Amino acid sequence: MQDILTMLGALRRPRLLMRAARIGAEDYRRSAHLPRLLGYGQLPRHGAALMRLMELEGELNAQRIGDDSSYSLLRHIDILIAIVGEARILRAAQGEPAS
């Protein structure tokens, strides 16, 4: 199985979505954003949070591609912001350079 950072590196999304996510990730605060996206309670570890966020993002991307009327662009960007923010935190904790 691929590690989570390799999976994130392979993620391909429209440039505008990723640009919005990178800009939004500058103000990412784990304690404020994750509970709203994943549910309230104890915050999961970075790897577990990223896996759950990737699942949610995959569902949203499928809705986007399928022109599903329930697709929410704002939620998709929120999830991508959290993914980018969590990945930055995880890379920093592992001592890897940020991309």
Buried (B, 14 or more C-beta within 10 A) or exposed (E): EEEBBEEBEEBEBEEEBBEBBBEBBEEBEBEEBBEEBBEEEEEBEBEEBBBBBBEBBEBBBEBBEEEEEEBEEEBBBBBBBBBBBBBBBBBEEEEEEEE
